[in-house]
């Protein structure tokens, strides 16, 4: 049937790089912080502001680690 393995003559610059582990963790933290912010605001607590700030920080960290991995893969 079909070959699911890597091509033998593939150019290494054409394959997508896997997502760095720290970026994945930062995305998980971002999603959890957004969920916590929603719950806090629904319950009437202004502590959700802190969760929104944490979500912003973690999304920026994820973007940074993904971008850094792409730059390292190119050079």
C-alpha positions in Angstrom: 0.0 0.0 0.0 1.1 3.6 0.6 4.3 4.5 2.3 3.7 6.4 5.5 7.4 6.9 6.3 9.6 9.9 5.5 10.7 10.3 1.9 14.4 9.5 1.5 15.2 12.5 -0.7 13.1 15.1 1.2 14.6 18.5 1.6 14.9 19.1 5.4 13.7 22.7 5.2 10.3 21.8 3.7 8.9 19.8 6.6 7.1 21.6 9.4 8.8 21.6 12.7 7.1 20.1 15.7 5.6 22.5 18.3 8.1 23.1 21.1 7.0 21.7 24.4 7.1 25.0 26.2 4.8 26.5 23.6 2.4 23.7 24.1 2.4 24.2 27.9 1.9 27.9 27.4 -1.1 27.3 25.2 -2.6 24.9 27.8 -2.1 27.5 30.5 -3.7 30.2 28.3 -6.8 28.0 27.7 -7.1 27.2 31.4 -6.7 30.9 32.3 -9.4 31.9 29.9 -11.7 29.3 31.4 -10.9 30.5 34.9 -11.6 34.1 33.9 -15.0 33.2 32.5 -15.9 31.3 35.6 -14.7 34.1 37.8 -16.7 36.7 35.9 -19.8 34.6 35.9 -19.6 34.2 39.6 -19.3 38.0 39.9 -15.7 38.1 41.0 -13.2 40.6 39.6 -10.4 38.2 40.2 -11.1 37.3 36.6 -9.0 40.3 35.6 -5.9 38.5 36.9 -6.8 35.4 34.9 -7.2 37.6 31.7 -3.8 39.0 32.3 -2.3 35.5 32.8 -4.0 34.4 29.6 -2.4 37.3 27.7 1.0 36.6 29.1 0.9 32.9 28.4 -0.4 33.5 24.8 2.6 35.8 24.2 4.9 33.2 25.6 3.5 30.6 23.3 3.9 32.9 20.3 7.5 33.6 21.3 8.4 29.9 21.6 6.8 29.0 18.3 8.5 31.9 16.5 11.8 31.0 18.1 11.5 27.4 16.9 10.7 28.5 13.4 13.8 30.8 13.3 16.1 28.1 14.6 14.7 25.6 12.0 15.6 28.0 9.2 19.1 28.9 10.3 
